[in-house]
């Protein structure tokens, strides 16, 4: 069993930067693609970013491309989401997720992720 715990969410001002972390325990995250998703109030959960287990590939939603960066430290079994230029529309609960994957594989599909964290709240005030 894999447990994922997100951290780093807080209230920030528009234009601020923030980095979220997601620490995995239970087994090594080698061979797992990792993803970040978010859910805003009253909306469906949506894909934000994904990274392959060797960090050779990343993928982003159009809404965060060029502002968010996903990266990971497999030695620490931790994945990060660095966010700059935050906007009020980035306000959401941010979830990390993990799934077994082939080398170089990223995934935007929520349904294919096996493990999920509880989420961390990011609020961007205008």
C-alpha positions in Angstrom: 0.0 0.0 0.0 1.2 3.5 -0.8 0.4 6.5 1.2 0.7 10.0 -0.3 0.8 13.1 1.9 0.6 16.6 0.3 1.9 19.7 2.0 2.6 23.3 1.3 -0.9 24.7 0.5 -1.8 28.1 2.0 -3.3 31.4 1.3 -1.3 33.6 -1.1 -1.7 36.8 -3.1 -2.2 36.8 -6.8 1.2 36.8 -8.5 2.9 34.9 -5.6 4.8 31.7 -5.9 4.3 28.5 -4.0 5.7 25.0 -4.0 3.7 22.0 -3.0 5.2 18.7 -2.0 3.9 15.1 -1.9 5.7 12.5 0.1 5.2 8.8 -0.5 5.5 6.0 2.0 4.9 2.3 1.9 7.1 1.6 -1.1 9.6 3.2 -3.4 8.2 5.5 -6.0 10.6 4.2 -8.6 8.4 2.8 -11.5 5.6 5.1 -10.6 4.4 8.0 -12.7 3.2 10.9 -10.5 0.6 13.4 -11.2 -0.9 16.5 -9.7 -4.7 17.2 -10.0 -6.8 20.0 -8.5 -10.4 20.5 -7.7 -11.9 24.0 -7.4 -15.2 24.6 -5.5 -18.1 23.4 -7.4 -16.0 21.9 -10.2 -14.7 18.5 -11.3 -11.2 17.5 -10.4 -8.9 18.3 -13.3 -5.4 17.3 -14.4 -2.6 19.7 -13.7 0.8 18.0 -14.3 2.4 14.6 -14.6 6.0 13.3 -14.5 7.4 10.0 -15.5 9.3 7.9 -13.0 12.7 8.7 -14.4 11.8 12.4 -14.9 12.5 12.2 -18.6 9.0 13.4 -19.5 6.5 15.9 -18.1 3.1 17.0 -19.2 1.0 20.0 -18.2 -2.5 21.3 -18.7 -2.7 24.3 -20.9 -3.9 26.5 -18.0 -0.7 26.0 -16.0 1.9 25.5 -18.7 4.8 27.9 -18.4 3.7 28.8 -14.8 3.9 25.4 -13.0 6.8 22.9 -12.9 6.5 19.4 -11.7 9.7 17.6 -10.5 10.6 14.7 -8.2 13.3 13.4 -6.0 13.1 9.6 -6.1 15.7 9.3 -3.4 13.2 11.1 -1.1 10.1 9.5 -2.7 8.8 13.0 -3.1 7.2 14.9 -6.0 6.9 18.7 -6.1 4.8 21.2 -7.9 6.4 24.7 -8.1 3.9 27.4 -9.0 4.6 30.9 -10.1 2.4 33.7 -11.1 -0.5 32.3 -9.2 -4.0 33.5 -10.2 -7.3 33.5 -8.3 -8.5 30.8 -10.7 -5.7 28.5 -9.4 -7.6 28.3 -6.1 -8.3 24.7 -5.4 -7.5 21.6 -3.4 -4.4 20.1 -5.0 -4.0 16.3 -5.0 -1.1 14.2 -5.9 -1.5 10.7 -7.4 0.7 7.7 -8.3 0.4 4.8 -10.8 2.7 2.1 -12.0 4.0 3.1 -15.4 6.5 2.3 -18.1 9.7 4.3 -18.3 9.0 7.7 -19.8 5.3 7.4 -19.4 3.2 10.3 -18.2 -0.6 10.2 -17.7 -3.3 12.9 -17.7 -6.1 10.5 -16.9 -7.4 10.6 -13.4 -9.0 7.2 -13.6 -5.7 5.4 -14.2 -4.0 6.6 -11.0 -4.0 4.0 -8.3 -3.1 6.0 -5.2 -4.2 9.4 -4.1 -3.3 11.8 -1.3 -5.9 13.7 0.8 -5.1 17.1 -0.8 -3.8 20.4 0.2 -5.7 23.7 -0.1 -4.3 26.5 -2.2 -6.1 29.8 -2.0 -5.1 32.7 -4.2 -6.6 36.1 -3.2 -6.8 38.9 -5.7 
